[in-house]
Amino acid sequence: DGSGWIAIRYKSYQGVPMTGGGEVLGTLCLFSANRMSPDTANEYLLQAIGQQVGTAVQTILLFEQSQLQAQRLAKLNELSAVLNQADSIETIYQLIGQYIPTILESDRTILGLVDRAGKTVELLELNGEIEDTPFVTNVPISGTGAGISIHEKRIVQFPHDAALEQFPDTRKWLKQGMQNVM
């Protein structure tokens, strides 16, 4: 911890939270070789500086976030355009495997198609840890994360929505290296 370093070189410390958008983003720390005595005027100045710095940091973070979102939306529009021109299911698979990692953070993309009977999902690995042959398997809809997404028509996220122990197939994919299953 830096307390020995502070005690030897500096005699006083003042810290103020950097706030922006109603949240604490960090702290601004002042060290002095001289002993600083509490001074209400300096405390108000320090607090104002902390708020100004926090607001500036928040502005930059929001700008960077909006830039990233704009890039992701541009890629989504590009994906939409190329999907509209797809002439085969294989082309769709290839495009999804190519574009999804540029739009959403993922280490692996698997596309699942429900069979005609509505009992199983054929899962095809589109990118990630693909070896010589892409991962392809059929899993039952019932009792899987894919099944919940299909039956409830909603996004499913593990382990947020349920314990992985309840879904052996999904747990197996995670053990094989997936960070998130959506």
C-alpha positions as CSV (number, residue, x, y, z in Angstrom):
1,D,0.0,0.0,0.0
2,G,1.5,3.4,-0.6
3,S,1.1,4.7,3.0
4,G,4.9,4.4,3.9
5,W,5.8,6.4,0.7
6,I,3.2,9.0,1.6
7,A,4.4,9.3,5.2
8,I,8.0,9.8,4.2
9,R,7.7,12.3,1.4
10,Y,4.4,14.1,2.1
11,K,2.9,15.5,5.2
12,S,-0.7,15.9,4.0
13,Y,-3.2,14.7,1.5
14,Q,-6.6,15.9,0.2
15,G,-8.9,13.9,-1.9
16,V,-12.1,14.8,-3.6
17,P,-14.5,12.6,-5.7
18,M,-14.7,13.4,-9.4
19,T,-18.4,13.4,-10.1
20,G,-20.1,13.6,-13.5
21,G,-23.7,12.9,-14.4
22,G,-24.5,12.1,-10.8
23,E,-22.0,9.4,-10.3
24,V,-18.5,9.2,-8.9
25,L,-16.0,8.6,-11.7
26,G,-12.8,8.6,-9.6
27,T,-10.9,10.8,-7.3
28,L,-8.6,13.8,-7.6
29,C,-5.7,13.5,-5.0
30,L,-3.5,16.3,-3.8
31,F,-0.3,15.6,-1.8
32,S,1.9,18.3,-0.1
33,A,5.2,18.3,1.6
34,N,3.8,21.0,3.8
35,R,1.0,20.3,6.3
36,M,-2.3,21.5,4.8
37,S,-4.8,22.7,7.4
38,P,-8.5,22.4,6.8
39,D,-9.7,25.5,5.1
40,T,-13.4,25.8,4.1
41,A,-12.6,28.1,1.1
42,N,-10.0,25.6,-0.3
43,E,-12.4,22.7,0.3
44,Y,-15.1,24.5,-1.8
45,L,-12.5,25.1,-4.5
46,L,-11.3,21.5,-4.4
47,Q,-14.9,20.3,-4.6
48,A,-15.6,22.6,-7.6
49,I,-12.5,21.3,-9.3
50,G,-13.5,17.7,-8.7
51,Q,-16.9,18.4,-10.2
52,Q,-15.4,20.2,-13.2
53,V,-12.9,17.5,-13.9
54,G,-15.6,14.8,-13.4
55,T,-17.9,16.6,-15.8
56,A,-15.1,16.8,-18.4
57,V,-14.3,13.1,-18.0
58,Q,-18.0,12.2,-18.2
59,T,-18.3,14.2,-21.4
60,I,-15.3,12.4,-23.0
61,L,-16.6,9.0,-21.9
62,L,-20.0,9.7,-23.3
63,F,-18.5,10.9,-26.5
64,E,-16.4,7.8,-26.9
65,Q,-19.4,5.6,-26.0
66,S,-21.5,7.4,-28.7
67,Q,-18.7,7.0,-31.3
68,L,-18.5,3.3,-30.6
69,Q,-22.3,2.9,-30.8
70,A,-22.3,4.8,-34.1
71,Q,-19.7,2.4,-35.5
72,R,-21.7,-0.6,-34.3
73,L,-24.9,0.8,-35.9
74,A,-23.0,1.5,-39.1
75,K,-21.9,-2.2,-39.1
76,L,-25.5,-3.3,-38.4
77,N,-26.7,-1.3,-41.4
78,E,-24.0,-2.8,-43.5
79,L,-25.0,-6.3,-42.3
80,S,-28.6,-5.5,-43.1
81,A,-27.7,-4.5,-46.7
82,V,-25.6,-7.6,-47.4
83,L,-28.2,-9.9,-45.8
84,N,-30.8,-8.5,-48.1
85,Q,-28.6,-9.6,-51.0
86,A,-27.9,-13.1,-49.7
87,D,-28.8,-15.9,-52.1
88,S,-28.3,-18.9,-49.8
89,I,-28.5,-20.0,-46.2
90,E,-24.7,-20.6,-46.4
91,T,-24.2,-17.0,-47.3
92,I,-26.3,-15.9,-44.4
93,Y,-24.2,-18.1,-42.1
94,Q,-21.0,-16.6,-43.5
95,L,-22.2,-13.1,-43.1
96,I,-23.5,-13.5,-39.5
97,G,-20.1,-15.1,-38.6
98,Q,-18.3,-12.2,-40.1
99,Y,-20.3,-9.3,-38.8
100,I,-21.6,-10.3,-35.3
101,P,-18.1,-10.0,-33.7
102,T,-17.8,-6.5,-35.1
103,I,-21.2,-5.4,-33.8
104,L,-21.4,-7.2,-30.4
105,E,-18.7,-8.4,-28.1
106,S,-18.5,-12.1,-28.5
107,D,-15.8,-14.8,-28.7
108,R,-18.0,-17.3,-30.5
109,T,-21.1,-17.1,-32.6
110,I,-23.5,-20.0,-33.0
111,L,-26.7,-19.8,-35.1
112,G,-29.6,-22.1,-34.2
113,L,-32.4,-23.0,-36.6
114,V,-35.5,-24.8,-35.3
115,D,-36.4,-28.0,-37.0
116,R,-39.7,-28.4,-38.9
117,A,-41.2,-30.4,-36.0
118,G,-40.3,-27.6,-33.5
119,K,-38.5,-30.1,-31.2
120,T,-34.8,-29.5,-31.7
121,V,-32.5,-26.7,-32.7
122,E,-29.7,-27.3,-35.2
123,L,-26.7,-25.2,-33.9
124,L,-24.0,-24.2,-36.3
125,E,-20.8,-22.5,-35.1
126,L,-20.1,-19.5,-37.3
127,N,-16.9,-18.2,-35.7
128,G,-14.8,-18.6,-32.7
129,E,-12.9,-21.7,-31.8
130,I,-13.7,-23.4,-35.1
131,E,-11.3,-26.2,-35.9
132,D,-11.2,-27.8,-39.3
133,T,-14.9,-28.4,-39.3
134,P,-17.5,-26.1,-37.7
135,F,-19.3,-27.3,-34.7
136,V,-22.8,-28.6,-35.7
137,T,-25.2,-30.3,-33.3
138,N,-28.9,-30.7,-32.7
139,V,-30.1,-30.0,-29.2
140,P,-33.6,-30.3,-27.8
141,I,-35.5,-27.1,-27.5
142,S,-36.9,-28.1,-24.1
143,G,-34.5,-27.5,-21.2
144,T,-32.0,-25.4,-23.0
145,G,-31.1,-21.7,-23.1
146,A,-32.1,-21.6,-26.8
147,G,-35.4,-23.1,-25.8
148,I,-36.2,-20.4,-23.3
149,S,-35.3,-17.8,-25.9
150,I,-37.5,-19.5,-28.5
151,H,-40.5,-20.2,-26.3
152,E,-40.5,-16.9,-24.4
153,K,-39.4,-14.8,-27.4
154,R,-36.8,-12.9,-25.5
155,I,-33.1,-12.4,-25.0
156,V,-31.7,-14.9,-22.5
157,Q,-28.4,-14.2,-20.7
158,F,-26.5,-16.7,-18.5
159,P,-25.7,-16.7,-15.7
160,H,-27.9,-13.6,-15.2
161,D,-31.2,-15.2,-16.0
162,A,-30.7,-18.6,-14.4
163,A,-28.0,-20.8,-13.0
164,L,-26.1,-22.7,-15.6
165,E,-26.4,-25.9,-13.7
166,Q,-30.0,-26.0,-14.9
167,F,-28.9,-26.1,-18.6
168,P,-26.2,-28.8,-19.2
169,D,-25.9,-28.0,-22.9
170,T,-25.3,-24.3,-22.3
171,R,-22.9,-25.1,-19.5
172,K,-21.0,-27.4,-21.8
173,W,-20.6,-24.5,-24.4
174,L,-19.4,-22.2,-21.7
175,K,-16.8,-24.7,-20.6
176,Q,-15.6,-24.9,-24.2
177,G,-14.7,-21.2,-24.0
178,M,-17.8,-19.1,-24.5
179,Q,-17.9,-16.0,-22.2
180,N,-21.6,-15.3,-22.6
181,V,-24.5,-17.1,-24.2
182,M,-27.3,-14.9,-25.4
